[in-house]
Amino acid sequence: MAGGHSDYTRGTMKIDEQSGTFSGFMGGTKYGGALIALFVIMPTLVFAVNLHWFPSLIATLVLGFVLGLAMKFKGGWYAGLIGLSILVALFSFLLSAVAS
């Protein structure tokens, strides 16, 4: 082991970059985990609960808003939820029209 003298003093290193990286990782994990949960809930409601796609979409959207409020997400979360809901509604409508 190094038993010599060192000029290092504890707590003097700049950690701004590491702190920013960690907070970005935690934010991505939080938003990503919530989005994955919503991606799992809608097909579960459609296939396991045997609910039609539109009520499942509404329930998932409401759950997404509640989740966003509980986790104090920013406005981008809500805009993304609405955009993805519109996209899913269009694709589901087209698929149900083709299947009929």
C-alpha positions as CSV (number, residue, x, y, z in Angstrom):
1,M,0.0,0.0,0.0
2,A,1.1,3.5,-0.6
3,G,2.1,4.9,2.7
4,G,3.7,8.1,1.4
5,H,2.6,11.7,1.6
6,S,-0.3,12.8,-0.7
7,D,-1.5,16.3,-1.6
8,Y,-5.1,15.0,-2.0
9,T,-7.6,16.4,0.4
10,R,-11.0,14.8,0.7
11,G,-14.0,16.6,-0.8
12,T,-12.1,19.0,-3.1
13,M,-12.6,17.3,-6.5
14,K,-15.1,18.8,-8.9
15,I,-18.0,16.4,-9.6
16,D,-20.3,18.5,-11.7
17,E,-20.1,16.2,-14.7
18,Q,-20.6,13.1,-12.7
19,S,-23.5,14.6,-10.9
20,G,-25.1,15.7,-14.2
21,T,-24.6,12.2,-15.7
22,F,-26.2,10.5,-12.7
23,S,-29.2,12.8,-12.7
24,G,-29.7,12.2,-16.4
25,F,-29.5,8.5,-15.9
26,M,-32.0,8.6,-13.1
27,G,-34.4,10.7,-15.1
28,G,-34.1,8.4,-18.1
29,T,-34.7,5.4,-15.9
30,K,-37.8,7.1,-14.3
31,Y,-39.4,8.1,-17.6
32,G,-38.4,4.9,-19.3
33,G,-39.8,2.6,-16.6
34,A,-43.1,4.5,-16.5
35,L,-43.3,4.2,-20.3
36,I,-42.6,0.5,-20.3
37,A,-45.3,0.0,-17.6
38,L,-47.8,1.7,-19.8
39,F,-46.7,-0.3,-22.8
40,V,-47.4,-3.5,-20.8
41,I,-50.7,-2.3,-19.3
42,M,-52.6,-1.6,-22.6
43,P,-52.0,-5.0,-24.2
44,T,-52.8,-6.7,-20.9
45,L,-56.2,-4.9,-20.8
46,V,-56.9,-5.8,-24.4
47,F,-55.8,-9.5,-24.4
48,A,-56.0,-10.7,-20.7
49,V,-59.0,-8.7,-19.5
50,N,-60.7,-8.9,-22.9
51,L,-61.5,-5.1,-23.0
52,H,-62.0,-3.4,-26.3
53,W,-59.0,-1.4,-27.6
54,F,-60.6,2.1,-27.1
55,P,-61.5,1.7,-23.4
56,S,-58.1,0.2,-22.8
57,L,-56.5,3.2,-24.4
58,I,-58.5,5.6,-22.3
59,A,-57.7,3.6,-19.1
60,T,-54.0,3.6,-20.0
61,L,-54.0,7.3,-20.8
62,V,-55.7,8.1,-17.4
63,L,-53.2,5.9,-15.6
64,G,-50.4,7.6,-17.5
65,F,-51.6,11.0,-16.3
66,V,-52.0,9.8,-12.7
67,L,-48.5,8.3,-12.9
68,G,-47.1,11.5,-14.2
69,L,-48.7,13.5,-11.4
70,A,-47.5,11.0,-8.8
71,M,-43.9,11.1,-10.1
72,K,-43.9,14.9,-10.8
73,F,-43.1,14.5,-14.5
74,K,-42.7,17.6,-16.7
75,G,-45.0,18.7,-19.5
76,G,-43.2,16.7,-22.1
77,W,-44.5,13.5,-20.5
78,Y,-48.1,14.6,-21.0
79,A,-47.5,15.8,-24.5
80,G,-45.9,12.5,-25.3
81,L,-48.8,10.6,-23.8
82,I,-51.3,12.5,-25.9
83,G,-49.3,12.0,-29.0
84,L,-48.8,8.3,-28.5
85,S,-52.5,7.9,-27.7
86,I,-53.5,9.5,-30.9
87,L,-51.0,7.3,-32.8
88,V,-52.3,4.2,-31.1
89,A,-55.9,5.2,-31.8
90,L,-55.2,5.7,-35.5
91,F,-53.4,2.4,-35.9
92,S,-56.0,0.5,-33.8
93,F,-58.9,2.1,-35.8
94,L,-57.2,1.1,-39.1
95,L,-56.5,-2.4,-37.9
96,S,-60.1,-2.9,-36.7
97,A,-61.4,-1.5,-40.0
98,V,-59.2,-3.9,-42.0
99,A,-60.2,-6.8,-39.9
100,S,-64.0,-6.2,-40.3
